[in-house]
Amino acid sequence: MTKVFLTGSAGFIGFHLAQLLLRDGFEVCGVDGMTDYYDVTLKQKRHQMLLQNPGFVAHEVMLEDHAKLDEIADAFAPDVIVHLAAQAGVRYSLDNPRAYVDANVVGTFNIMEIARRHEVQHLLMASTSSVYGANTEMPYSETHKADSPMTIYAATKKAGEAMGHSYAHLWDLPTTMFRFFTVYGPWGRPDMALFKFVDAMLDGRPVDIYNNGDMFRDFTYVEDLVRAIRLLIDTAPQRPDTPEDIASGDSLSAVAPYRVVNIGNSDTVRLLDFVDAIEAELGVKAIRNYMPMQKGDVPATWANADLLQSLTGYKPQTDVRDGIAKFVAWFREYYQK
């Protein structure tokens, strides 16, 4: 039985991934800091549900606490590490940048050290479409330059990618970084647009629509995302013998068993159309508060997911209206609204 050490297991994506891994027969050791960035009871409920499965164990520990992390990992002896835990959120990084350096840089280093010591079969770590920053060439491809991050959040995630490459090279540690594109779905985070819009609209409060709605996002349904991660676990990169061995369009490093993979729907949805779809599902009209672009934000994201498909045979494809309907059904049931 493959043993997966999963960080961020009480988080939105980690919860869904843990459910899938447990269904597929993996043994999962989940760690989560249970920070109060958003409602901790939501995180606790996710862990409670996962703990119904005997293949899951949970530990509450901060990523910065390397001694405690080492103790947990040494007792578990993982075969694979999936590192999802991070200080998330573009906007919060404007107010509390130190939290991002502590969790996303120091914390990621601690996880890489565990992977090195245990010589895991595969280290998989979450990055973000935000690393593409000021790049305007779309759809975003893994081989594009991503050297102009526009927030400290994006910069810390890019630092994680760079550190991951160095460890892959130095220690022959198979490493896959995945860049997420606007993930949404049931059990989503309260700071994310879909959650905020649905909550406000059901309460008759205005919704803030940035850049006057002239924004586009590649929305990725969470179950599609974790299915992609599950398949990538079995697709560990190998150091190429020569640069000529790297296929066209592959982000595989010429000097390390290291690869970056986009996980997105390969589609763009205009923010105003997104709001329209929520209105249609709720049967409620939004009170729209149009706002200028927020500092550090980008007008559009769009994933080229060809590499994911070539590696796994899989491509996310849930239509945003179907995904919104599933989120709304969960939200109404969970919050009794």
DATAMO-V484046 format. One record per run of one state. SS is the DSSP state (2 for helix, 1 for strand, 0 for the rest). FROM is the first residue (numbers start at 1). LEN is the number of residues. If there is no record, write none. Layout:
<<SS & FROM & LEN> <SS & FROM & LEN>>
//
This chain:
<<0 & 1 & 2> <1 & 3 & 5> <0 & 8 & 4> <2 & 12 & 12> <0 & 24 & 3> <1 & 27 & 6> <0 & 33 & 7> <2 & 40 & 11> <0 & 51 & 5> <1 & 56 & 5> <0 & 61 & 5> <2 & 66 & 11> <0 & 77 & 3> <1 & 80 & 4> <0 & 84 & 8> <2 & 92 & 4> <0 & 96 & 1> <2 & 97 & 22> <0 & 119 & 3> <1 & 122 & 7> <2 & 129 & 4> <0 & 133 & 7> <1 & 140 & 1> <0 & 141 & 11> <2 & 152 & 20> <0 & 172 & 3> <1 & 175 & 6> <0 & 181 & 2> <1 & 183 & 2> <0 & 185 & 8> <2 & 193 & 11> <0 & 204 & 2> <1 & 206 & 4> <2 & 210 & 4> <0 & 214 & 2> <1 & 216 & 2> <0 & 218 & 2> <1 & 220 & 2> <2 & 222 & 12> <0 & 234 & 9> <2 & 243 & 3> <0 & 246 & 12> <1 & 258 & 6> <0 & 264 & 5> <1 & 269 & 2> <2 & 271 & 12> <0 & 283 & 4> <1 & 287 & 4> <0 & 291 & 9> <1 & 300 & 1> <0 & 301 & 2> <1 & 303 & 1> <0 & 304 & 2> <2 & 306 & 7> <0 & 313 & 7> <2 & 320 & 16> <0 & 336 & 2>>
//
